[in-house]
Amino acid sequence: MTDYSHIYDVIVVGGGHAGAEAAAAAANLGSKTLLITSNMQTIGQMSCNPAMGGIAKGQIVREIDAMGGKSGIVTDQSTIQFRMLNQSKGMAMWSPRAQNDRMQFAQIWRWTLEQIPTLDFLQDTVLDVTTSGGAVSGVKTRLGYKISTKAVILTSGTFLNGLIHIGDKQYGGGRAGEGAVPDLTGSLKRLGFESGRMKTGTPPRVDGRSIDFSKMEEQKG
């Protein structure tokens, strides 16, 4: 069993794409790193559109790759189809995009992280960021852990005080079927941060059994 009583160099909160990259970068640079996520089974989970790349994001993935990040490598290992978008326009608008196997992508990301000896994991929810003398000193978790650290990287994504809208109904959540993390937002506000909310949109799902694919145009990779 991992001992969480000693001081970590870096604690990363959240196990999505940003959290996985941050944890890998910190640990590979030699920092004793702890990745805390509410669900170990969703590390590196892709969104409802299982794509890496596209306009702007394709450039970011390449920049991450140039700095030694893992997103591009994990993408290559789980790709179903690759296309270069916007080739009818000038080269400045060309954009690489890969469609991926969602389950395989997450499995490879978790396996990649587990190979790093200086990286530990904790399935828990961070409720509070603690400070001492005006500097970060650690985190408190739902299970009651008080873990000391020299730096905290927050990659909570849509879970940070998240709100889901479906028609005229609203309820707290980070993703459909998964709860939001409201306490951490309150902790950050007490430390003087301002809180806002950005909106994403999820299109309706289409049942493939209701589609006549013979009338559609195939886009080959």
N, C-alpha and C positions, 0 to 999 in steps of 0.2 A: 504494500500500500504506500502511495506517495505521501511524504511528509510535507504538509503545507505550512509548517511553523517557521521555516527559515525564510530569509529575505530573497525575493526574486529581483533580478535586474529589471525585467519588463513583465507586466501582466497585460495580456490582450483580451478584451471583452468582446465576444461575438465570434462565431465561427463561419461566417459567410466568406465571400471571395476576398474582401478587404482584410478580414481577420486572419484568414489562412495565409495570405501574402505577408501580412505584418508579422505574424508569429514565425513564419519560415525565415523572413529576413533577419529578425532580431536574433533568433536562435542560431542561424548559420553564421552570424557575425560574432558569435561567442557568448552572447548574453544568456544567462539562465532565465528561461522564459516559461510563463504559464499561460495557457489558452483556456479561458473559461467560457463555456457555452451552455445554454439551457438544454440542448439536446445533442448528444454526440452523434446521433444518427443522421443529423442534417448538416454536418460540416461540409462546406463547399456545395450546398444544394443550389441548383440552378432555378431561375424563375420559371414562370409558366411558358415563356418563350425560350427554349433551351439552346440559345445561340451565344457564341462568343465572337465579338467583332462587330462589324457594321460601321456606319458613319460615326466618327469620333472614337467610339469604343475600340475599333480595330487598331487605331493609332495608339491608344493607351496600352492595349495588350502588347503591342510591339515594343513600346517604351519600357514596360515592365520586364519584358524578356531581355532587353538590352542591359538592364540593370541586375540581371541574375534572378528575376522572379520566376515563378512556376506556372502561372496561368496559361501561358502559351504552350508549354510542354504538356500539361494535363489536358489541354484542349486537343493537341495533336494525337494523344493516346486514346481519346474517346470520341473522335470525330465520326459522324455519319456522312456528312456532305460538306464540301468546301466550295465557296464561290467568291469571285472577285466582283463586287457590286459596282455599278455606275460606269462600266467600261464604255458606254456610249458618250461619256463626257470626258473632259481632260483628265490627265493622270493625277492631278492634285485632288480629284474627287473620287478616285478609285478607292475602294474600301474592302479589305478582306473580312469574310464572315464564315464561321464554321457553325453548322448545326450539330449538336452533340447528343449522345446517349446520356440522359439526365442521371440515371442510376450509376452508370459506369464512371461518369465525370466525378461524382461525389466520392465514390469508392476509391478512385485513384488519388484524389486530393487527400483523403484521410490517410491512405497508405503512405503517401509522400511525406506527410507531417510526422507520422509515427516512426519514420526512419531517422529522424533528427534526435540525437542523444541528449541535447541540452534543452529539449522542449517537453514540458509536462502538460497534462490535460486534467480538467476538472469539469464534470457535468453539474452545473449549479447556475444560479442567477445572481448577478451582482446587484445589490440594493443601494450601496453607498460607496462613494469615493472619499477616503479619509485624507486629512492633511495635517501637517505639523510644521509650524514656523512658516506658513505661507507656501509650503511645497507639498506635493503629493506624497503620502506616506503608505497608502495601501488601499484595500477594498474590504467591504463587508458583504457577505453573501447570505442568501436565503437559508442555507443549511447551518448558518451560525459561524462560518469561518471568518476570521480576521487575518488577512494575509498581507504581509508587508512587502513593499516593492519600491524601487527607485523611480519607476515611470509606469503610467497607465495609458494604454492605447484603446480608445473606445471605437468599436466598429459595429455598433448595435443596429445599424440600418433601419428598416421599417418597424422594428420592434420597440424602439424608444418612444414610449407613450403613444403607440400606434392606434389608429382608429380605422375601422373598416366600414365602408358605406356600400350597402346593397339595396338599390331602390331607395325607399324612404326610411330604411332601417340602418342603424349604426350600432356598432359594438366594438369593444377594445380587442385588438389583435395585431400580431406582427405579420402573419400570413393566415389565410383561411384555415381554421382548425388549430391555430397556435396562439397562445396568449401574448398580450403586450407586456412591456416592462415599464410600468409607470413610476416605480420608486426611484429608479436611477435618474429620471428627469428631475424629480424633486430635489435630489441630492445636488445635481449640477446647478439648479436655480439657487439653492442655498449658498453655493460657492460663488455666486455672482454672474453666472451665465444666463443669457436670454434664451427662451424656449419658443420655437415656432414649429410649424408643420408644413411639409411639402407634400404634394399629391402625386400619386402614380395612378395609372388606369389599367384595368385588366379587361380585355374584351370577352364577350360571351364565348363559351365553349361550343364547338360544332361537333355533333356526333358523326364520325366518319361513315357510319352505316347509312346515313341519310344523303350522302353525296354520290353523284354519278361522275366518277373520275374520268370516264371516257370523254366527257365534254370539257375537260380541263386541259390546259397546256402544261406539259412537263418541263420543269426547269432542271436540267442536268447539272451536276457539279463539274 
